Amino acid sequence: MDGIHGKVIIVTGASEGIGRALAIKLSRAGAKLMLAARNLERLQQVADELDGDVGIYACDVSDQAQCKALVAATLEQYGGLDILVNNAGITMWGRLDEMEDLAIYERMMQVNYLGAVYLTHAALPALKASKGSIATVASIAGLTGVPYRTGYAASKHAVIGFFDSLRIELKDDGIDITVICPDFVVTETHKRAIGTDGKPLGATPMQESKLMTAEQCAQLCLHAISHRQRLLITSLRGRLGRWFKLLVPSLIDRIADRAIRNRH
């Protein structure tokens, strides 16, 4: 695929879900990959499925030093970097007035927001040299309010604000930024969503039969990344929601509330 073949690409959160599915599609398109996640064993399982150039690196993106080391390892292996995919993330589930541990909110920002900031900062010199691109997986929760996911939505709002601002800063450096806003997707992330007690739920609260698969989402992401697209919203509901929020904001509140109550 044009725009992907032969490119050196870092993908975070690559051990499962959207990141795993995207890694497979990028590999088939001829990319040279550096896959990152906290779980090295699961990363190796993904790498074993792929043909072509692939490296793996255990990295917690909330640690700035580890982000720098990930970029350094990529440059050592491939000699450059063309595309950074910020996909690593965590989520939560619960009303604010039921929360027992507000450290959940800090963790959301550390991983979902600061993780993307740290890694992007570390990768910028290499991306400037290649006139590369950055793709960041945000969420439709970064475009509107979502009940029971206040901390998650806040972190994704921060992500979108950061990369929309960075796009302007980098306009003369030849770096394009793609912001990806998936609707609900079937991933293991929902099972590990942090509950009101600060512990993983252990089971998804979603009706997965109604959700987009990670593979379907990854195909849309692949197209957006290869075309250096500015924004990808993966659902009609999400695309319409941007306009409803401006024109009839109370309606989008009701839609979001209904979506969560119906778990899709």
Order of alpha helices (4+ residues) and beta strands (2+ residues): beta-alpha-beta-alpha-beta-alpha-beta-alpha-alpha-beta-alpha-beta-alpha-beta-alpha-alpha
